[in-house]
């Protein structure tokens, strides 16, 4: 491996399980934004679904919004595969 590439973190990780879960539940990004008590954006939800690497804090916001929108008990490992 090239020494320069050694420290490169892959940020685009492909579609995440949250995208399939939202489709299965019939949820749109707006449903999560509306359900969240924290200020989150449609763009954050879109990035989560597309597989853009999120910070642990952002992941927690997405998880909380999903659980509030579905009254569920989902866990982070169900939403993201990284």
N, C-alpha and C positions, 0 to 999 in steps of 0.2 A: 504494500500500500504506500502511496506517495505520502511523505511526511506532512505535506500541506493538507491533504485530505483527511489525515488522521483525526483532526479535531472538528471536522465538519459534522454538524448534527443535521440529520435528515428531518425536514420540517413537514413535508408533504407525504403523508402516510397512507393515502388511499381512503376510499369510503369507509367510514367507521360503523360499528354496530348500531349506534344511536340513529343513523339514517334509516335503517331497516325497521327499527323499533318504532320510530315516529310514523313511518308509513303504515306499519301494521296497526297502530293505534289510531290512525287517521288524523295525526297532528301535523300542523304547519308550524314553521318557526314563530309566527305571530302568537300562537297559542302558548308557547313557552315564555315569550317576552311578556305577554299579558299576565301570566301566572306568577312571574317572579317578583318578589318584594324588593329585590336588588335591581339597580339599573343595568340591564343587559340589553344588547342590541340584536337585531335580526342578523347582522353581519357575524356576530360571535357564534350564533347558532349555525349559520351556514358554514363557517370555518370548522366547527366541531364535526358537522356531518361529512364534510369533504375530506377530513383527515389532516387538517392543518394542526400541527402540534400546539396544544394549549398549555398554559401554566396550570399548576395544580389548583390555584385559586379560581381560575376561569372554569376548569373542569367541575369544581365544586358548585359554582353558580349554575352551570348547565344542569348538573344532577339535581340540585334543589328545585330548579324551575320545572324539570320533567316530573319529579315526584309530586310537586304541587299541582301540576296540570292533570296528572293521572290519578292522584291520591294513592300512588304506589309506593313501593319500598325498593326501588331500583338501586343498584350499587354501581360504583365507577367501573368495575371490571366488566359490567354488562354493556357499558356505553362506549368504551374506548379499548382498543387492542394494542395500546402502546404503554 
